[in-house]
Amino acid sequence: SQLAEENLWALSVHEGESVTVNCSYKTSITALQWYRQKSGEGPAQLILIRSNEREKRNGRLRATLDTSSQSSSLSITATRCEDTAVYFCATEHDSGYNKLTFGKGTVLLVSP
Amino acid sequence: GPKVLQIPSHQIIDMGQMVTLNCDPVSNHLYFYWYKQILGQQMEFLVNFYNGKVMEKSKLFKDQFSVERPDGSYFTLKIQPTALEDSAVYFCASSSSGGALAEQFFGPGTRLTVL
């Protein structure tokens, strides 16, 4: 079973709408990170939320973390076509060596 | 922002041959990583590397795999010999520190096809 996984394979919204991607994980974590991967590129970190934090914002992005249910969400407001990408959550376990465990990702398509 | 480069972007080789994947990490970063992503599956950690040594490796990091960064040049992943199941996209990453909260910067990946 996956140590981290997003709950939906794909989402489609129109530009300007808001969207939320959810993620669940299975073990205790040090931190959870959200990454975005555009076609032909490597993943890029969007937000890192520590295990003792409940919410983190970065511009149009808002991440939440619920350690009791072992889940996280990433919300994007006022979506743009350039937000089209695959969104991953990745967890960091306390191995001491910054080893990330990724989910399979949610494909987000933002259309005009 | 900081960029990690990977060379080549695609590589096709015959099973049993050796292949070396090259990564040019962010300047002044000291911690390096390789991840493997098979089509349709999640990206999985292979190995991390610091100060000339492997710090941690996963069960995917088979005996046929090796990593090095000779004289501060490219960080390389060598597979010798290759097997069909090694076909995947390999992502390199680097970070300035090795703590649990250090941001990893990823390259665009090398797509390896083993025939």
Interface residues (C-beta under 8 A of the other chain):
Chain A: Q2 A4 E5 T30 A31 G40 E41 G42 P43 A44 Q45 L48 R50 F88 E92 D94 S95 G96 Y97 N98 K99 L100 T101 F102 G103 K104 G105
Chain B: G1 V4 Q6 Y31 Y33 Y35 G40 Q41 Q42 M43 E44 F45 N48 M55 E56 S58 F91 A93 S95 G98 G99 A100 L101 A102 E103 Q104 F105 F106 G107 P108 G109
